[in-house]
Amino acid sequence: MRQPSVIARRVAAASVSLVVAAGAAACGPKDNDAKSSGGDSRPHKGGTLTVLNTSPQADFDPARLYTSGGGNVPSLVFRTLTTRNRENGAAGAQVVPDLATDTGRPSKNATVWTYTLKKGLKYEDGTPITSADIKYGIERSFAAELSGGAPYLRDWLIGGAGYQGPYKDKKGLDSIETPDALTIVFHLNKPEGEFPYLGTQTQFTPVPKAKDTGTKYEEHPVSSGPYKVVRNENDGERLTLERNTYWSASTDAERKAYPDRIDVRSGLDSAVINQRLSSSQGADSAAVTTDTNLGPAELAKVTGDKELASRVGTGHFGYTNYLAFNPKVKPFDDPKVRQAISYAIDRSSVINAAGGSSLAEPATTYLPNQKSFGYTPYDLFPAGASGNAAKAKELLAQAGHKNGLTITLTHSNGKDFETSPEIATAVQDALKKAGITVKLQGLEENDYSDKIHSVKNEPGFFLAHWGADWPSGGPFLAPIFDGRQIVKDGANFNSGFLDDKSVNDEIDAINKLTDLDEAAERWGALDKKIGEQALTVPLFHPVYKRLYGEGVKNIVISDWTGVLDISQVAVK
């Protein structure tokens, strides 16, 4: 999920169709079980779950969604080859089978992946789901009119780069084979040990060719999951889902499907959503949100109310907020200047500006502090809680700036508590103590996004953030630090323009690994190696705090999404 403010990619947080809803490490099974027990014990089937959101579930077509793990609302309708494990905490960061019998069988060099579908899979109309449907669903995601999904298939599949989709090229992709109705084989142009993670993206949703209506498919996509769409108004602003009677729990170990009906209402103000969840009146008693956090003021109120506090789900998405340097712009071409700023940063004040320690955790590593990413603790430029101004001044003097220097920090004017004026001002105040005068350049959101992702116009010093497409170091480090991913004529995310052969080679070597635990260790070591170049200053990892109605039970928050998983909840 790339920077959420830019495009619904690598995401899951702000953008993220998933995507958009992002987040990860839960407060833990113990907390969640205690909250969800509510007096009587086991969850039961029945009732209507209401979802109150600010952003509509737009482009409700599996080809156009950018949703890691299948998304939240989308995964109620769209099943994929693999999916996220629907459990609390770290266990939820694992990839597990969904439509397939396993997470995939790789060839020796991980360039060929074979999957077998479970028997008895059916669409909402009772017709069988076949491997040809998955192949077609993937191929239609290449059509220009259905763009928006993750770019990996175009990059990884042999012939993917030039494929135009089935509307223009009816022959399809030779790199996807379906030797029989239950088998599908993928041929990749390079080793990719994390292909099972990619199989969780909604582009792997089966689509029956005979029912494909192109750009209108989103109005009534054919369900392969426990719910079907019976209403889609105003481009996803109002979605009504009801049971798919042909879905069978015997083929789906992940989705509980307790409610009879899901009513998604979007376009609401965040304050209104939190007020309605707080009051829990009428239908709002059985309501949740998948995209609205508690703000600092709201959290303070909730914390003081024991009953409300018991209805707050806590999670951490794989996401890092940081300062970025452009080493092509002076004085940031000097590593000592970048190191000085790293030492001078006051993370306590930055965290306060982000809403306090309940909503943000200090970061000294670029990778999020979760095992699945390969998190390896390090603090190469120890600033302590409030910055090390003395060390910063020492480095500045060595760099020829004994009388200090003046620099410009570019930020967004958006009120996101991540790249916004509050964070920029905290950085400005901290660096002043080290003799660095910071001028603030605030830009409107679109201008900010365009500028920081332009090779030609990228500023020398700016606030940035990155979220993971799936819980691994690969989609976190490669887009930012792989020199081969520098984009000169489009949105570039390698802000430090790092093109280090040893880094590129290690990325390739890790991608060959199908042992994801071994890969995680290597990603952690690579993170530390890259960190030595001081191309970024990690600031904090966000914490997600979200209310849910008093009638909602069976709360599950995984380290994959960091938010309440609506496929697990039951309502009274």
Secondary structure, DSSP 4 states (H G I P E B T S, - for coil): ---TTTSS-S-SSSS-TTTTS-----S-HHHHHHHHH-SS-S--S-SEEEEE-SS---S-STTT---GGG-SSGGGT---SEEE--SSBGGGGSEEESSBSSS-EE-TTSSEEEEEBPTT-B-TTSPBP-HHHHHHHHHHTTSGGG--S-SHHHHHBTTTTT---TTT-TT--TTEEEEETTEEEEEBSS--TTHHHHTTSGGGS---GGG--GGGGGGSPPP-SSEEEEEEETTTTEEEEEE-TT--GGG-SS----SSEEEEE-S--HHHHHHHHHH--GGGGGEE-SS----HHHHHHHHT-HHHHTTEEEE--SEEEEEEE-TTSTTTTSHHHHHHHHHH--HHHHHHHTT-TTTEEE-SSSS-SSGGGT-----SS--TTT--HHHHHHHHHHTT-TT-EEEEEEEE-SSSSSSSHHHHHHHHHHHHTTTEEEEEEEE-HHHHHHHHT-TTT--SEEEEEEE-SSSSSHHHHHHHH-GGG--SSS----TT----HHHHHHHHHHHT---HHHHHHHHHHHHHHHHTT--EEEEEEE-EEEE--TTEE---BBTTT-SB-TTT-EE-
